[in-house]
Each structure stands twice: as C-alpha cells, then as structure tokens.
Amino acid sequence: MHERHAVTAIVRDDHSRLGADDLREVELNELLVPGEARWALSVRFAIGAASEAEARAILGQALARLDRELPLQGEPTITPLRLRDGIWVATLTPDLTALASVEPDDATNRCRYVSSHFGVGVGWMSRDTERVARWDWPPDIWSRSPGDDILLHPAVQAVMILCEAK
C-alpha cells in the first residue's frame, strides 16, 4: 500500500520584491498540475426535441444566447435520456485554460464562473462540498409549470453544472 505525503514548496507571489512576506507555501501538486487537470467540469442541458439533430440545433441556439461565449473543449455529446422519450442530454466540457487563474481554485468557484455566462437573475440550486459542486436550474423542477421562466431557449428543460475533484 502506498502512503500519500503532503509535500510543500516555497514560491514567491510577487517577483518585484524579495521580502519574506511575499513567500507562501503551496502543495507541490499545485505547482506541477494545472487546475484543469485537478477538476472534471461539465455542463449538461436537458433538451426537449424530436431527434438528435433537432437537439443539437437547439443547443446551438441556446449557447448563442449566453451573456458571453463559453469556450468548450471539443464538441458537445448528445444522447437520449433513457427515462423519458423526447428528452436529449447535451454534455459540454467548458475550457477554462484561457483564464489566468481561478481563485480560489475550488469546485464551487468553477461552477460560479460557468453560471455567470447564463446571465444575472438565474436561480440556481447549489449543492457544494469540498470536492464536488453541483448547480441545477431550475431550482425546483417538480413545481414548474408551462408559464415559468425560460433559460436561453423554450426547449431547455434543465441545466446542470457539475465540478468534481479528480
């Protein structure tokens, strides 16, 4: 059995000064492993559509209505929801590598950043722990009615943002 040991290193936050106050300890894996390698981040859309092609078209329209573009890693995958006909699940992987940093670099903050693309006033239900954050819209799917708020497109039934430590 292998034991895991905490290893720390001293790094300087501000290269313009040499004072001891500018040093901090960080875990060695924070230096060696970029944030993206430590987190699995995904966004899932439940879309009401008659076919995969229609669901893909609706997803494209919904993404175009975000407040700002959400960079993605690869193409979204779209699969039928096994529990209900006419619902397709589109899974996207946001690409946060272009960000200078995510501070604090935790699951909740990564979900918060992705949710900010959906605009102000969207009500999310969040369940956060130290290693997992899950944000759902609508907050209470069971009490929804046809006249309720629409998020990005009328065919979008639900959105889940999930971030888990690897």
Secondary structure as GFF3:
##gff-version 3
##sequence-region A 1 166
A	DSSP	beta_strand	8	12	.	.	.	ID=ss1
A	DSSP	three_ten_helix	20	22	.	.	.	ID=ss2
A	DSSP	beta_strand	23	27	.	.	.	ID=ss3
A	DSSP	alpha_helix	28	32	.	.	.	ID=ss4
A	DSSP	alpha_helix	35	38	.	.	.	ID=ss5
A	DSSP	beta_strand	39	48	.	.	.	ID=ss6
A	DSSP	alpha_helix	52	64	.	.	.	ID=ss7
A	DSSP	beta_strand	77	80	.	.	.	ID=ss8
A	DSSP	beta_strand	87	92	.	.	.	ID=ss9
A	DSSP	alpha_helix	107	115	.	.	.	ID=ss10
A	DSSP	three_ten_helix	116	118	.	.	.	ID=ss11
A	DSSP	beta_strand	125	128	.	.	.	ID=ss12
A	DSSP	beta_strand	132	137	.	.	.	ID=ss13
A	DSSP	three_ten_helix	141	143	.	.	.	ID=ss14
A	DSSP	beta_strand	156	165	.	.	.	ID=ss15
###
